[in-house]
C-alpha cells in the first residue's frame, strides 16, 4: 500500500501545537481594513482552534 501524502496546501495554513491542538488564521484581515473597527481587527489577529468536525477532516489530510 502506498504511503499517505500530506496535503501541503493545508499544512501551510495549519499550526499544530505541542499539545496537539490545531490552530488556523482567521479570515477577514488581509484587505478592506479601514471600515473595520480597531477592536475587530485586533480580535481577528489571534489564531483560533479548529472546530471538532473540521479537526477530524484536517487531521486525515495532514496524515496524523
C-alpha positions in Angstrom: 0.0 0.0 0.0 1.4 3.4 -0.9 2.4 6.0 1.7 -0.1 8.7 2.7 0.8 12.1 1.4 0.4 15.3 3.4 -1.8 17.9 1.9 0.8 20.6 1.5 -1.6 23.5 0.9 -3.3 22.7 4.2 -0.1 22.1 6.1 1.0 25.7 5.3 -2.2 27.1 6.8 -2.5 25.0 10.0 -0.2 25.0 13.0 -0.1 22.0 15.4 0.7 22.9 19.0 2.8 20.8 21.4 -0.4 19.5 23.0 -1.8 18.5 19.6 -4.3 21.3 19.0 -4.8 22.7 15.5 -4.7 26.4 15.1 -5.6 28.4 12.0 -5.6 32.1 11.0 -8.9 33.9 11.0 -10.3 35.2 7.7 -11.0 38.9 7.1 -7.7 40.6 7.9 -6.0 40.9 4.6 -7.7 43.9 3.0 -10.6 46.4 3.3 -9.5 47.0 6.9 -10.3 50.7 7.0 -14.0 50.1 7.6 -13.4 47.6 10.4 -13.0 48.8 13.9 -9.7 48.6 15.8 -11.3 46.1 18.2 -12.5 43.9 15.4 -9.1 44.0 13.6 -7.3 43.2 16.9 -9.5 40.2 17.6 -9.1 38.9 14.1 -5.3 38.8 14.5 -5.4 36.0 17.0 -5.3 32.4 15.8 -8.3 30.2 16.5 -8.6 26.5 17.3 -10.4 24.3 14.7 -13.9 23.0 15.4 -14.1 19.3 16.2 -15.8 18.5 12.9 -13.2 20.2 10.8 -10.4 18.9 13.0 -11.2 15.2 12.1 -11.0 16.0 8.4 -7.9 18.1 8.7 -6.0 15.5 10.7 -6.7 13.0 8.0 -5.3 15.3 5.3 -2.2 16.1 7.4 -1.6 12.3 7.9 -2.0 12.5 11.7 
